[in-house]
Amino acid sequence: MHNIKPRHTIIVIILLISVTLFTCSKSDADTVSCDFSTESYTTNNDGTVTYTVTKEGNGSTISSITYRGTDGVITVPNPGDNFTLSAPVKKGTVITLNVKGTAVEGQLRAQYKFISTTGTEQGNAFRACPGD
């Protein structure tokens, strides 16, 4: 029987470690649980607000969106991939947008844009998870 030389043993160990490192699945470090809201804005006039929520990253999900319209606070469970909605709002409405979901190797993004019926007032906000 032949003895394996020490140099060959080291090479075999390095190969085994390399194969182990490169075949492991990705960690959860790229997965972030999100529950965030945009800054709020109080309208001074009647107008229309457009809410937009998008997701980036393979495996990212949006579990719910909560927004405010003329009829009050509305929650949309499991809205799908991306969400856009325009709604009328009255003077004095506090506009805000809340998003819950999971970002996987990407972001969840929320924004709204308000414009008054006269066009003289505009408000908008943007927020993303993770990061802004």
N, C-alpha and C positions, 0 to 999 in steps of 0.2 A: 504494500500500500504506500502511496506517495503522500508525503506531508505537504500541506498547502503552505506556501511561503508566506511570511508575514505581509509582504507587499500585496499579494493577491487577496489576503484577508481584508486588508484595508480597502481595496478597490471594491470587493463584494459588499462590504458594509456601506460604503458611500453610495453604491448603486441602489441598495435596498432603501436607504434613507431618501434618496432622490425620488424613487418611484412612489414611496409613501407620501412625500410632500406634494407631488404633482397630481396624485389621484384623489386626494381628499376633496370633499365637497366644500363649497363656499360657506363661510361662517355667516352668522346672523348679523354681522357688523354692518352690512349694507341694507338691513331691513329696519325701518323706523316706524313706530306706531305714532300716528298723527291725530291730534285733536286741537285745532287752532281756529282763530277767528281773525277777520280783517278788523282794522280800526273802524269805529262807527262814524256815521255822518248824519247830521240832522238837516233835513231839507228846509229851505226857506220858501219854497214854491211847490206847486204841483208839478209832476213830471214823470219821467220813465227811468227806471233803473234796469240795467242789464247785468245779470249775474253770470259769471263764467267760471267753471271749475274743470281743470284738466289734470291728467296724470301722465307721468313719464316713468319709464322703467318697466321692464318685463316682469310681470307679476304684481305690479302696484294695483291697489284696489281702493275704491271710494265706497265706504260703507254707509255714509249719510251726509246730506247737505241740509243746513237749516238757514233760511233767509226770511226777510221781512218784506211783505208787500202790503197792498191796501187792505187785505183781509187778515192782517196780523202775521204772526210767526207760522211758517210752513216748514215741515221737515219732510224731505224726500229720502226714503230708505233705498239703498242699493240703486243709485241712479244710472249705473252703467259706466262706460269708459269716460266720456266727457259730457259736460252738462252746460247748456246755455239757456237762459230764460230771461225774457224782458217782461217787466210788470209795471203797471201804473202805481204811483205813490202820491199821497196827498202832502200838502204843506205840513211840516212838523214831524214827518215820519223819520224814525231813527233807522238808517240803513246799516245793516251789518250782515256778514256771511260767515257761517261756521262750517267747517269740513272735518269729517272723521274718516280715517282709513289707514292704509299701510303703504308706505313708499318702499319699493324694493329696487335698489340700484337706480334711484331717480328721485323725483319730487312729486308732491301734490301741490297744485297751484290754484289759488282762489283770487278772484278780482271782481269788483263791480264798478260800473260807470253810471253815473246819474247825470241827466240833463233835464233842465226845467222845460216846461211847455213853451216858454218864451225864448229859450235858448240863452238866457242871460246868466244862468247858474249851472255850474258843473261841479261834480264831486266824484272822486274815485279813490280806490284803495287796492293794494295788491299785497298778498302774503303767500309764502311757500313753506312747505315742510318737507325735508329739513332745510333750514337756512332761509334767508330772505333775498 
